[in-house]
Amino acid sequence: RCGLAAGRSYSGGGAYPSVSLACPLPGVPKAVFAAAEGRERFETRVTVLENGLRVASQNKFGQFCTVGILVNSGSRHEAKYLSGISHFLEKLAFSSTAQFGSKDEILLTLEKHGGICDCQASRDTIMYAVSADARGLDTVVNLLADVALQPRLSDEEMEMTRTAIRFELEDLNMRPDPEPLLTEMIHAAAFRDNTVGLNRFCPVENTDKIDRDVLHSYLRSYYTPDRMVLAGVGIEHEQLVECARKYLLGVEPVWGTGQSRAVDRSVAQYTGGIVKVEKDMSDVSLGPTPIPELTHIMIGLESCSFLEDDFIPFAVLNMMMGGGGSFSAGGPGKGMFTRLYLNVLNRHHWMYNATSYHHSYEDTGLLCIHASADPKQVREMVEIITREFILMAGAVGEVELERAKTQLKSMLMMNLESRPVIFEDVGRQVLATNTRKLPHELCALIGQVKPTDIKRVVTKMLHKKPAVAALGDLTDLPSYEHIQAALSSKDGRLPRLYRLFR
């Protein structure tokens, strides 16, 4: 019965002719499936240490873990200091420390546990992260504590950082993709000279002014335990707390505990305005098939903080607008049911790009549209983009809303398939709110968004002055007053919108 003939009979369906596929086969042992050890295994746990440091963890299957320190510090806090300190700290990260003589020594230590490291500085957060084998957790936390609190900042490392920043700034102005520059410009226009409007990159003139004393003064104010979160994914919470107590509790940093400046707690002030950079874009990409000369425009309006209830409707709106580039990897066709694709790219073949972006912070946000076209068609391009902003306040189709909500849920869940992304999500949420909304809670909130929610947030947004960033040949760019007047028009006055640009 267990021979070859029996096997053939079974595979042809002759052995159990009367057994339904919905029923277990007679005589076959019952299958035992792996099961999660309770829902609490997947909830984010947070512990606050005696010095105010928060330890947050999210358990997850797998041999590797991602652990890091997030600091409530960034370019938005540099008003009282030289601009560019956060950029400097990002480049100096994982250099020599009190325990490790060089970056190579740090990398060799991580290599023993299959680890890699990275540091990223944004407008509101600096993040030091390591991914490594979970069995090396003690070594990883020890290294992170040393990197964050005991950097040597040697003269040689400072000089190498200055060189690296100068090169990065030069490359930023030469690369064909203007997205990083436009993002800086739109923030500067929207929040002129305050908080998130401050430059994220170090100005060239400040590279020689920033020294060890300047960095220590900044670190003394902002690298305090109450402004830090030690976050980990893929490890046991108790083990992470134990390591935090061992290496981050009662440790005196290299800059000491002397007198520090008052921490900048300014709330972002939205100003609106325009930032223009006249630039010859005709030779940005030399070669046998050079990129055509383009003028880039980004128009934005204030949205809301990620702590507000309206954040979810704004995220759905951004997904509904969508868009993209006409010449993206794989060719045009991605996101082709979004408004910017249907109403802009699909109808105006001369436009090279129309993409919606949503930047959100603890106290404000910015929804903007980036568009690119030939310099001779800038006036028409601005007209089309302003029209799309106004049409946001019109009727929202049930099908397009459901599609945007489904796409947003899908993107959220796909991103959270990555352990480093979960780590950043845990760290950022705990840093801002001391807790974390789980994916299923966010999906439930997305599912509750109605057309009236979209219309409400758009109406509130359209009452603000626009922020405009323009890069390239700006000969035909309409005046800021014309753009502002066009965006203040309401649905009933749409025909007048076109005459403003003639």
C-alpha angles and dihedrals in degrees: 000000000000096000132103094275092054090050091052091048091052095047090052091053096249099114098065104019096160101044116105118229087235091063128072116255113257114255094014115122116249113262118246113211128199112253134195113258095240131307092272088073089072101042120100112252121206129194124182115212125216093263093053097259112142120220115200128179141177118197118223138168117262144075096259131068137194116219130173150150119246119196126199091234136106147125092304089068096054099089092109093041140054110290114252102041093124090050089052093049091050091055093043094051119120092017123127118322139178090280102029120058097204146358088263091058090052092049092048090051091052092045090064087065097037089253136159129190138207141173126205127184120198133172093280108015141046114203128195111189139177129188113199146133109304090232089069095057094120092054092045095052090045090053094046092050090050093047094049100039107023109041114153096211092200121195091249092052091047091053093047089051091052090052092047092050093048090051092048092050091049091049091048091060094045104046118102093229106079096185098111092047093047091049090055091046096049091050090048090051095045098045104024112203096341140097112309090015091068115105115270092204124069111252113238092241091058098053092087094040096058110085138156094280092053091049093047091050090053095043091050090060102039108026095072124134094247089059094050137084125194103207129184138179123197099025139096112266095225091053092052092048090050091052091047091053090048099050108018105037117089094356115145110218122230092254091058130224099280129134112316133192119256112272114252107246096170118151115229113264113207110216107163119210141129135282116193129187116186106211136164103238095174095100104034092115116031120186144088091306106028121190110256119253108269139181115219124211128184120187121187142176130198113267121172146282120277086241093064125089090237091065092088095052089048090051090051090047091052090051090047091054092046112145128154143186125313090226106041128146108291092021131271118318107083115120090008095155094059121104097248090053096045098039102032119017094035094050103035109050092182092068113095099191141012114169134161121221132186120200115186131184138176094275107018146007143207129217112195143168122218117205133178131194144142111298091244091062099047094110093055092043092055089048092053094048094048089049090055090053091053093045088058087076091056130085118319115214117230092226095050091046093051090046091051092047092049092047092050092051090047093050091047093051094043092052091049089058085080118082095213089052091052088049092053091045092051093046097046095046094047091045091055103034108012088239140058134236109223121229095254090054091052091047090052091052091048090051091055095059112117132192089255089058091055092048092048096053093044092051090051091047095050092059090070128086112260125249114221131191119186127184129179132018102000100177093119098036111130116238120268089245090058092049091048092049091049093051092048090059117106130219094270092056099049095119089062090055093073094052092057090070099045 
